Amino acid sequence: MSQGLEIRKDAEIDFLSLGALVHRLDPGIIPFRKATECRIHVSGGEFNVAANLADCFGLNTAITSAMVDYPVGDLIAERVRAMGVKPIYKRFVHNGVSGPNMATVYSDQGHGVRPPVVFYNRANEAAAQLKPGDFDWKAIFAKGVKWVHSGGIFAALSPTTAELAAEMMKEAKAAGAITSFDLNFREKLWKIQGGNEKAVEVLGKIVENVDVLVGNEEDLQKGLGIEGQDVHATSKLDPSAFFAMIEKVVKKQPKVKAVATTLREVHSTNHHSWSAVAWINGEKFVAPTAELDVVDRVGGGDGFAAGFIYGLLAGEQPAEAVKLGWAHGALLTTFPGDTTMATVDQVRAFAKGGSARIQR
Protein backbone atom coordinates (compact mmCIF):
# COMPACT_ATOMS: atom_id res chain seq x y z
CA MET A 1 0.00 0.00 0.00
CA SER A 2 1.07 3.61 -0.52
CA GLN A 3 1.67 4.16 3.19
CA GLY A 4 4.00 1.16 3.40
CA LEU A 5 1.78 -0.73 5.87
CA GLU A 6 0.51 -4.22 5.11
CA ILE A 7 -2.86 -4.24 6.86
CA ARG A 8 -4.48 -7.65 7.06
CA LYS A 9 -8.06 -8.11 5.83
CA ASP A 10 -9.10 -11.24 7.74
CA ALA A 11 -9.38 -9.93 11.30
CA GLU A 12 -12.17 -9.96 13.87
CA ILE A 13 -10.78 -6.97 15.77
CA ASP A 14 -9.87 -3.81 13.88
CA PHE A 15 -8.04 -2.13 16.76
CA LEU A 16 -6.77 -3.34 20.14
CA SER A 17 -5.24 -1.10 22.78
CA LEU A 18 -3.36 -1.73 26.02
CA GLY A 19 -3.50 0.94 28.69
CA ALA A 20 -4.82 2.22 32.01
CA LEU A 21 -8.44 3.24 32.42
CA VAL A 22 -8.93 6.34 34.58
CA HIS A 23 -11.77 8.64 35.58
CA ARG A 24 -11.38 12.40 35.29
CA LEU A 25 -13.18 14.77 37.65
CA ASP A 26 -14.02 18.00 35.84
CA PRO A 27 -15.46 21.04 37.67
CA GLY A 28 -15.71 22.97 34.39
CA ILE A 29 -14.31 26.49 34.47
CA ILE A 30 -14.29 26.50 38.30
CA PRO A 31 -10.85 25.77 39.82
CA PHE A 32 -10.81 22.80 42.21
CA ARG A 33 -10.13 24.92 45.26
CA LYS A 34 -13.57 26.51 44.76
CA ALA A 35 -15.44 23.58 43.18
CA THR A 36 -18.75 22.30 44.54
CA GLU A 37 -19.54 19.72 41.83
CA CYS A 38 -17.80 17.79 39.05
CA ARG A 39 -18.56 15.90 35.87
CA ILE A 40 -16.99 12.44 35.61
CA HIS A 41 -15.28 11.55 32.33
CA VAL A 42 -13.83 8.10 31.66
CA SER A 43 -10.46 8.35 29.98
CA GLY A 44 -7.01 6.91 29.34
CA GLY A 45 -4.88 7.70 26.30
CA GLU A 46 -5.09 4.21 24.82
CA PHE A 47 -8.78 3.79 25.66
CA ASN A 48 -9.62 7.17 24.12
CA VAL A 49 -8.30 6.05 20.73
CA ALA A 50 -10.23 2.77 20.89
CA ALA A 51 -13.42 4.58 21.98
CA ASN A 52 -13.11 7.20 19.22
CA LEU A 53 -12.56 4.53 16.57
CA ALA A 54 -15.61 2.57 17.75
CA ASP A 55 -18.06 5.39 18.42
CA CYS A 56 -17.23 7.80 15.58
CA PHE A 57 -15.70 5.59 12.91
CA GLY A 58 -17.63 2.35 13.49
CA LEU A 59 -14.67 0.01 13.93
CA ASN A 60 -14.54 -3.14 16.08
CA THR A 61 -12.22 -2.20 18.92
CA ALA A 62 -11.09 -3.70 22.22
CA ILE A 63 -9.03 -2.70 25.24
CA THR A 64 -6.82 -4.79 27.50
CA SER A 65 -6.61 -3.18 30.92
CA ALA A 66 -7.03 -3.56 34.67
CA MET A 67 -10.47 -3.42 36.28
CA VAL A 68 -11.25 -3.21 39.99
CA ASP A 69 -14.49 -4.71 41.33
CA TYR A 70 -15.93 -1.73 43.22
CA PRO A 71 -18.36 1.10 42.32
CA VAL A 72 -15.77 3.29 40.58
CA GLY A 73 -14.75 0.32 38.46
CA ASP A 74 -18.42 -0.36 37.70
CA LEU A 75 -18.85 3.23 36.50
CA ILE A 76 -15.79 3.01 34.24
CA ALA A 77 -16.79 -0.38 32.85
CA GLU A 78 -20.24 0.96 31.97
CA ARG A 79 -18.71 3.86 29.99
CA VAL A 80 -16.37 1.48 28.17
CA ARG A 81 -19.39 -0.58 27.06
CA ALA A 82 -21.31 2.57 26.12
CA MET A 83 -18.56 3.63 23.72
CA GLY A 84 -18.71 0.23 22.02
CA VAL A 85 -15.28 -1.02 23.12
CA LYS A 86 -14.88 -4.72 23.94
CA PRO A 87 -13.28 -5.14 27.40
CA ILE A 88 -10.52 -7.65 28.10
CA TYR A 89 -9.75 -7.18 31.79
CA LYS A 90 -7.38 -8.47 34.44
CA ARG A 91 -9.65 -8.09 37.45
CA PHE A 92 -8.67 -6.93 40.94
CA VAL A 93 -10.67 -7.00 44.19
CA HIS A 94 -10.83 -3.77 46.21
CA ASN A 95 -10.07 -4.22 49.91
CA GLY A 96 -12.61 -1.58 50.95
CA VAL A 97 -9.98 0.84 52.22
CA SER A 98 -6.80 1.38 50.22
CA GLY A 99 -7.37 -0.35 46.92
CA PRO A 100 -6.20 -1.40 44.42
CA ASN A 101 -7.77 1.67 42.79
CA MET A 102 -8.80 3.00 39.41
CA ALA A 103 -6.71 6.15 38.98
CA THR A 104 -8.24 9.60 39.32
CA VAL A 105 -7.35 12.62 37.19
CA TYR A 106 -8.41 16.07 38.37
CA SER A 107 -8.65 18.67 35.61
CA ASP A 108 -10.52 21.95 35.44
CA GLN A 109 -11.06 23.53 32.04
CA GLY A 110 -9.54 26.93 32.73
CA HIS A 111 -10.79 29.91 30.75
CA GLY A 112 -9.26 32.70 28.70
CA VAL A 113 -5.89 33.69 30.19
CA ARG A 114 -6.28 31.07 32.97
CA PRO A 115 -4.90 27.69 31.83
CA PRO A 116 -6.33 24.29 32.82
CA VAL A 117 -4.72 22.71 35.89
CA VAL A 118 -4.22 18.94 35.92
CA PHE A 119 -3.13 16.73 38.84
CA TYR A 120 -3.51 13.06 39.70
CA ASN A 121 -4.09 10.40 42.30
CA ARG A 122 -2.52 7.19 40.97
CA ALA A 123 -1.82 5.72 44.44
CA ASN A 124 -2.09 1.91 44.48
CA GLU A 125 -3.34 1.94 40.89
CA ALA A 126 -4.47 -1.45 39.62
CA ALA A 127 -3.16 -0.80 36.10
CA ALA A 128 0.36 -0.27 37.48
CA GLN A 129 0.26 -3.85 38.77
CA LEU A 130 -0.26 -5.35 35.32
CA LYS A 131 2.65 -7.51 34.20
CA PRO A 132 3.79 -9.89 31.44
CA GLY A 133 1.67 -13.03 31.36
CA ASP A 134 -1.53 -11.32 32.54
CA PHE A 135 -3.12 -11.58 29.07
CA ASP A 136 -3.20 -14.58 26.75
CA TRP A 137 -2.01 -12.77 23.62
CA LYS A 138 -2.05 -15.88 21.47
CA ALA A 139 -5.74 -16.41 22.26
CA ILE A 140 -6.51 -12.71 21.74
CA PHE A 141 -4.74 -12.64 18.37
CA ALA A 142 -6.07 -16.03 17.26
CA LYS A 143 -9.07 -14.59 15.37
CA GLY A 144 -7.05 -11.75 13.91
CA VAL A 145 -6.26 -8.18 14.97
CA LYS A 146 -5.49 -5.51 12.38
CA TRP A 147 -3.91 -2.84 14.60
CA VAL A 148 -2.46 -2.79 18.13
CA HIS A 149 -1.73 0.36 20.16
CA SER A 150 -0.24 1.45 23.49
CA GLY A 151 1.44 4.52 24.93
CA GLY A 152 4.15 6.08 27.04
CA ILE A 153 1.96 6.98 30.00
CA PHE A 154 1.05 3.32 30.53
CA ALA A 155 4.68 2.28 30.06
CA ALA A 156 5.74 4.79 32.72
CA LEU A 157 3.40 3.51 35.43
CA SER A 158 5.74 0.74 36.60
CA PRO A 159 8.57 -1.50 35.39
CA THR A 160 6.06 -4.31 34.78
CA THR A 161 3.69 -2.21 32.63
CA ALA A 162 6.61 -1.35 30.35
CA GLU A 163 7.51 -5.04 30.11
CA LEU A 164 3.89 -5.88 29.32
CA ALA A 165 3.75 -3.27 26.54
CA ALA A 166 6.94 -4.69 25.03
CA GLU A 167 5.51 -8.21 25.29
CA MET A 168 2.31 -7.16 23.52
CA MET A 169 4.14 -5.41 20.67
CA LYS A 170 6.32 -8.46 20.05
CA GLU A 171 3.32 -10.82 20.04
CA ALA A 172 1.35 -8.44 17.81
CA LYS A 173 4.12 -8.33 15.20
CA ALA A 174 4.33 -12.13 15.24
CA ALA A 175 0.56 -12.25 14.66
CA GLY A 176 0.71 -9.92 11.65
CA ALA A 177 -0.81 -6.80 13.27
CA ILE A 178 0.25 -3.21 12.62
CA THR A 179 1.63 -1.68 15.82
CA SER A 180 1.49 1.92 17.00
CA PHE A 181 2.74 3.72 20.09
CA ASP A 182 2.01 7.23 21.39
CA LEU A 183 5.16 8.38 23.19
CA ASN A 184 3.19 10.83 25.39
CA PHE A 185 6.28 11.69 27.45
CA ARG A 186 5.38 12.78 30.99
CA GLU A 187 8.32 14.12 33.02
CA LYS A 188 6.67 13.54 36.43
CA LEU A 189 5.93 9.87 35.77
CA TRP A 190 9.37 9.05 34.40
CA LYS A 191 11.07 10.92 37.25
CA ILE A 192 9.60 8.34 39.63
CA GLN A 193 10.80 5.48 37.40
CA GLY A 194 14.38 6.74 37.03
CA GLY A 195 14.33 9.83 34.80
CA ASN A 196 14.99 10.45 31.12
CA GLU A 197 17.74 7.87 30.75
CA LYS A 198 15.43 5.16 32.07
CA ALA A 199 12.67 6.33 29.73
CA VAL A 200 14.95 6.03 26.70
CA GLU A 201 16.02 2.53 27.75
CA VAL A 202 12.48 1.32 28.43
CA LEU A 203 10.74 2.91 25.45
CA GLY A 204 13.46 1.74 23.07
CA LYS A 205 12.60 -1.88 23.86
CA ILE A 206 8.94 -1.23 23.05
CA VAL A 207 9.48 0.86 19.92
CA GLU A 208 11.77 -1.76 18.31
CA ASN A 209 8.54 -3.57 17.36
CA VAL A 210 6.48 -0.47 16.44
CA ASP A 211 5.39 0.52 12.93
CA VAL A 212 3.72 3.88 13.66
CA LEU A 213 4.89 6.42 16.23
CA VAL A 214 2.79 9.31 17.53
CA GLY A 215 4.78 12.06 19.21
CA ASN A 216 6.08 15.59 18.81
CA GLU A 217 9.72 16.64 18.72
CA GLU A 218 9.91 16.88 22.53
CA ASP A 219 8.52 13.33 22.86
CA LEU A 220 11.11 12.10 20.34
CA GLN A 221 13.95 13.86 22.13
CA LYS A 222 13.10 12.84 25.69
CA GLY A 223 11.40 9.51 25.02
CA LEU A 224 13.78 8.11 22.43
CA GLY A 225 16.95 10.08 23.18
CA ILE A 226 17.02 11.69 19.72
CA GLU A 227 19.07 14.88 19.46
CA GLY A 228 17.20 17.88 18.09
CA GLN A 229 16.95 21.64 18.21
CA ASP A 230 15.42 23.57 21.09
CA VAL A 231 11.71 22.78 20.90
CA HIS A 232 10.91 26.35 21.94
CA ALA A 233 13.10 27.95 19.29
CA THR A 234 10.54 27.86 16.48
CA SER A 235 6.82 28.49 16.07
CA LYS A 236 4.62 25.73 17.49
CA LEU A 237 3.10 25.44 14.00
CA ASP A 238 6.44 25.10 12.20
CA PRO A 239 6.99 21.42 11.27
CA SER A 240 10.69 21.88 10.44
CA ALA A 241 11.95 20.74 13.87
CA PHE A 242 9.79 17.61 13.61
CA PHE A 243 10.95 16.71 10.10
CA ALA A 244 14.58 17.44 10.98
CA MET A 245 14.50 14.63 13.55
CA ILE A 246 12.89 11.90 11.43
CA GLU A 247 16.10 10.68 9.79
CA LYS A 248 17.60 10.19 13.26
CA VAL A 249 14.47 8.41 14.47
CA VAL A 250 14.45 5.96 11.56
CA LYS A 251 18.18 5.35 11.89
CA LYS A 252 17.74 4.46 15.56
CA GLN A 253 14.46 2.57 15.05
CA PRO A 254 14.56 1.25 11.45
CA LYS A 255 11.26 -0.64 11.71
CA VAL A 256 9.28 2.59 12.11
CA LYS A 257 7.32 3.35 8.93
CA ALA A 258 5.38 6.44 10.03
CA VAL A 259 5.65 9.22 12.62
CA ALA A 260 2.86 11.74 13.21
CA THR A 261 1.88 14.47 15.63
CA THR A 262 -0.35 17.49 16.16
CA LEU A 263 0.85 21.07 16.03
CA ARG A 264 -0.83 23.50 18.41
CA GLU A 265 -0.26 27.20 19.14
CA VAL A 266 -2.13 28.17 22.33
CA HIS A 267 -3.20 31.83 22.18
CA SER A 268 -5.51 31.45 25.17
CA THR A 269 -7.23 28.54 26.88
CA ASN A 270 -10.14 28.83 24.45
CA HIS A 271 -8.34 29.89 21.26
CA HIS A 272 -5.84 27.55 19.61
CA SER A 273 -4.28 27.38 16.17
CA TRP A 274 -4.31 23.71 15.15
CA SER A 275 -2.49 21.66 12.55
CA ALA A 276 -0.90 18.22 12.17
CA VAL A 277 2.12 16.70 10.47
CA ALA A 278 3.31 13.24 9.47
CA TRP A 279 6.21 11.41 7.89
CA ILE A 280 4.95 8.27 6.15
CA ASN A 281 7.16 5.87 4.25
CA GLY A 282 9.63 8.61 3.32
CA GLU A 283 7.08 11.30 2.42
CA LYS A 284 6.13 14.44 4.36
CA PHE A 285 2.56 15.65 4.94
CA VAL A 286 1.25 18.79 6.64
CA ALA A 287 -2.43 19.45 7.42
CA PRO A 288 -4.06 22.89 7.08
CA THR A 289 -4.16 25.26 10.05
CA ALA A 290 -7.51 25.82 11.75
CA GLU A 291 -8.43 28.39 14.38
CA LEU A 292 -10.24 26.56 17.18
CA ASP A 293 -12.68 27.87 19.78
CA VAL A 294 -11.91 25.27 22.44
CA VAL A 295 -14.45 23.90 24.92
CA ASP A 296 -12.20 21.18 26.42
CA ARG A 297 -8.71 20.53 25.08
CA VAL A 298 -8.20 17.17 26.86
CA GLY A 299 -8.12 14.29 24.39
CA GLY A 300 -7.43 16.32 21.25
CA GLY A 301 -4.21 14.43 20.54
CA ASP A 302 -5.96 11.08 20.99
CA GLY A 303 -8.64 12.38 18.64
CA PHE A 304 -5.98 13.05 16.02
CA ALA A 305 -4.48 9.58 16.49
CA ALA A 306 -7.88 7.94 16.05
CA GLY A 307 -8.71 9.78 12.83
CA PHE A 308 -5.23 9.19 11.44
CA ILE A 309 -5.34 5.45 12.23
CA TYR A 310 -8.86 5.20 10.79
CA GLY A 311 -7.65 6.75 7.55
CA LEU A 312 -4.79 4.27 7.26
CA LEU A 313 -7.02 1.30 8.13
CA ALA A 314 -9.58 2.48 5.58
CA GLY A 315 -6.93 2.54 2.84
CA GLU A 316 -6.99 6.31 2.38
CA GLN A 317 -4.04 8.06 0.82
CA PRO A 318 -1.57 9.26 3.49
CA ALA A 319 -2.41 12.95 2.98
CA GLU A 320 -6.09 12.19 3.54
CA ALA A 321 -5.33 10.11 6.66
CA VAL A 322 -3.47 13.08 8.16
CA LYS A 323 -6.39 15.40 7.36
CA LEU A 324 -8.89 12.99 8.91
CA GLY A 325 -6.83 12.91 12.09
CA TRP A 326 -6.51 16.71 12.07
CA ALA A 327 -10.25 17.14 11.51
CA HIS A 328 -11.32 14.68 14.21
CA GLY A 329 -8.88 16.13 16.76
CA ALA A 330 -10.21 19.62 16.03
CA LEU A 331 -13.84 18.54 16.44
CA LEU A 332 -13.06 16.71 19.68
CA THR A 333 -11.97 19.98 21.33
CA THR A 334 -15.51 21.31 20.82
CA PHE A 335 -17.02 18.66 23.14
CA PRO A 336 -16.72 18.25 26.92
CA GLY A 337 -14.84 15.16 28.01
CA ASP A 338 -11.99 13.08 26.67
CA THR A 339 -13.72 11.00 23.98
CA THR A 340 -15.56 11.81 20.79
CA MET A 341 -19.11 12.98 20.18
CA ALA A 342 -18.48 13.51 16.46
CA THR A 343 -19.79 11.45 13.53
CA VAL A 344 -17.66 10.20 10.67
CA ASP A 345 -19.66 12.39 8.26
CA GLN A 346 -18.81 15.48 10.32
CA VAL A 347 -15.14 14.50 10.32
CA ARG A 348 -15.03 13.97 6.57
CA ALA A 349 -16.88 17.24 5.94
CA PHE A 350 -14.47 19.23 8.08
CA ALA A 351 -11.47 17.50 6.48
CA LYS A 352 -12.77 18.68 3.11
CA GLY A 353 -13.10 22.28 4.30
CA GLY A 354 -16.56 22.24 5.88
CA SER A 355 -17.81 25.32 7.74
CA ALA A 356 -19.68 25.94 10.98
CA ARG A 357 -22.84 27.04 9.15
CA ILE A 358 -25.97 25.56 10.69
CA GLN A 359 -27.00 22.18 9.29
CA ARG A 360 -30.75 21.96 8.56
N, C-alpha and C positions, 0 to 999 in steps of 0.2 A: 504494500500500500504506500501512498505518497508520503505518509508520515513515518514510515519505517517501522511500524508496529504490526506484528502478525497477530491479529485478534481472532481467536477461535470462534466458530459459529455454533458448535454443538455444546452449549453450556446451559445449565439450569439456572445458575446465578450469574447475573450480569456484573455485579459489583459486590465485593466483600471487604469490610473494613475491620481493623483491630484497634481498639482504643478504649479510653475511660469514658464512662457516662457520668455526667455531672448535672446538678441543677443550679440554675443562676437565679438569684434573688435580685429583682429589679424594682427600685422605688421610683422609676421614671426620672423626672428632672430634679427630684428632691434628693439632696445628699443624704447618705445613711445616718449621719449624726442628727438629722432632723426628721427622719422617715417615720411614718406611722403605719404604712402598709406597703406591700411588695407584690409584684407579679412573679410567678415562678415559670422560668423557661427551662426546658430540658435541652442539654447541649453536650458538647464534646467535639473537638475538631474532626475526628474521624467519623463519628456518628452524623454530624451535620452534613457531610458530603453524601453519605448513604441516604439520609432522609431527603435531601434535596433531589437526588437522582430518582428516588421512588415517587415522591409526592408531585414534583413538577414535571419530570421527564418520563415518568411511567416505567422505569426500569425495575427489574427484580433485584433487590438489594438485601444484604444481611450484615449484621454486626456481631463480632465476637468480643465479649466484654465480661466484666464482673457484675454480678447482681446480688444485692443483699436483701434477705427476706425480712423486711420491716416496712412501715408505711411509706417512707421516702422512696424506697426501692419500688414499691407498688406504683407510686405516682410516676416514676421515671419509666417503668416498664409499660404502663398504659400509654404514655406519649410515644414511646418507640413503636408500639403497635399502631397507634393512630396515624403515624407518618408512613406506614406501610413497609416498615423494615423488619425482616425476619430476625428474631433474636437467637443467638447461640451463646448461652451464658455458662460461666463457672459460678455456681451459687455459693453464697456465704450466709451464715446465720448470725444475726445481731445478738449481742449478749445483753441488750436492754440498758446498757450504761455507756460503754466506751466504743462500741463498734463490733466488727469493722463497719465503716461508713461509706456512703456514697458522697463524694466530694461536693462541697458548696462553693460557688463563685458568687461574690457580691459585686454588683456593678451598676452604679447609677448611670444615667444617660448624659449628664452634663447639659449645658446649653450655652450657645453663643461663645463668649470668650472663656467660659468655664468648661474645662475638659472632663470627660468621664473619668471616674476613679474606680479601679478594679483591685480587689484583694481576695484572698482565698482562705478556705479551711480545708486542707487535704489531710488532716490528722487521721491516722489509722485508716487510710483509704483502701477499700477492698481491691480496686484495680491495681494498686501498687504491689499487691501480693501475688498477682498473676505471674506465672513462670513457665518455662518450657515444659511441655508434656501435659499442660492443662487442657489442650484442645486436640482432638484427633483429626489432624489436618488431612490425612489420607482419606478418611471417611467424608470430610467436608468437601474435598476436591473431587471425590469419586464421580459425581454427576456433572462435573464441569463448572468452572468459574472463569469468567472472561477477564476480570480485573480485580486486583487486590491492592489495598491501600492501608497505610498507617502514617504515623507522624512523630515529630520530635518531642512533643509534650508528653505523649505516652512513654516514649523511650527514656525520658528523663525522670520518670516517677521513681524508678528503683533499678538496681542492676538486673533484676530478673525480668522486668518488663522489656528492657533493651534486648536481652537474650531471647525473649519470646518473639519480639518483632523480627529479629534476625532469623529465627527458626521459621517463622511464617513465610518470609520472603524467599528463603531457600526452597521450602516445600512448594510454594506457589510457582516458582520458576520451573521446578521439576514437573509440575502438573500442567505446564503450558499456559499459565495465566500471565497477563501483563501486570507489572508491579509499579506502584507509585508511592512516593513518600513526600510528605510536606514537612520540611525541615523545622519550621515554626520554632526557631531558637528562642529560649526563654532563660535569660541570665540567672534569675533567682533560682530556678529549678536546678540548673546545671551547677550552680555554686554549691548546692547541698551535696551533689553527686561527685564533686571533685574539680569543678571549673572547666574552662574552655578546652584544656588539653584532654581531659577525660571525655568531653563531648565529641571531639574530633576522633578519638580512638573508638568510641562506642558507635557513633553514627557511621563511621567508615565501614564497619562490619555489616551494617544493615544495607547501606547504599550499594555495596558491591554486587547486590542482586536486584537492583532497582532500574527500571526502564525510564520512568518519568519522575523528575524532581520538581517540586513546587517550592520556591523560596526566592527571596530577594537577595541583593548583593551582600547585605549584612548577614543573612542566614548562611550564605555560601562561605563567607569569610570565617565566621565564628563556629559554624556547625561542621564545616568540612576542612577548615584550615587552609583555605585558598587565599593567596595574597591578592589584594585589590586596592584601589584608591580609596581615599577617605569618603565614606558613604554620605557625608554631609557636604562634600565639596561641590556637588552639582545639584541642579534642580531635581526635585523628587519625581518629576515627569520625564526626565532625561534618561533614556534607556542605555546610554553609552557605557556607563559603569557596569551594568548588568552584562551587556554583550562582551565587554572587554575581559570578563572573567570566564566565559564559557570554554574557551580553548584550554584553560587550566583545569577546569572542572572535568572535561572529557578526558584529558590526559591522565588525571588522577583516578577517575572512575570511568573507564572506557566502555562499560556496558550501558551507560546512560544515553538514551536516544532523544530525550526532550527535556528542556528546563523552562519553566514558566513562572510568572509572578504578576502581581498587580502593581500599579504605580499610583500613588495617592499623594496629592498635595493638600494638606489640611489648612484651610483659610480660617475656619472657625469650627466649632463642634458640629454645626449644622450645614456647613458649606465646604464641600470637598471637590477638587478636580480629580477625575478618575480615568485611568487608562490601564492597559495591560500589555505584556510583552512576552514573547516566547522564542526560543531557539528549538527548532524541530528538524532533526535529521540533516543538520548543516545549513538550514535556512532560517532567516530572521523574520519575525512578524511583530508588528506593533498595532494595537487597537487604536481607535479614535479616542479623543479626550472628551469626556462629558462633565458638565457641571452638575453636581448632585446636591439636592436639598435633603439632608440626612435626618431620618427619624431615629435610627439605632444602628450604629456602625458595626456592632459585634456580629461576626459571621460573614462579613462581606468577602473576605478572602476564601472562606470555604465555599461561598456561593460561586466565586470565580472558578475554583477547582472543579466543582460539580458541572458547571456548564461546559468547561473545557474538556473534561473527561467524557461527557455526553457526546460532544461533537466528534471526538476521536472514535468512540464506540459506534457512533452512527455512520461512520465512514465519510464524514465531511472533510473537505479540504482543510489543511492546517490553518489557513487564514480565517476560515469560517469558524473553526473550533475555538480559536482565540477570541473572536468577536462574540460567540455564544457565551463563553465564560465571562467576558467583560460585561455583557448585557445582563446576565443573571446576577452577577455580583452587584451591579448598580441597582437593579430592582430590589434586591434583598435589603439594601440599606433604607428602603422606604417603608419597611414593615417593622413592627416591634418584635423582639425575640431573635433567636440565633438561626432559625431555619426558615425555609422559603414559604411564601404564600403566593408566589407567582405561578402562572401557567406557562406551558411551553410555547403557546401561541404568543403570549405577551413577550417572552424572551426573544423569539424569532423576529417579532415586529420591531422591538427596540434595536436588535442587532442590525436590522436593515435600515435604521434611521427613523423609527417611529417617534411620534410626538406625544405630548401629554394632553392633547385635545380629548375632550370627553368622548367616550364610546357609547353610542346609542343603538 
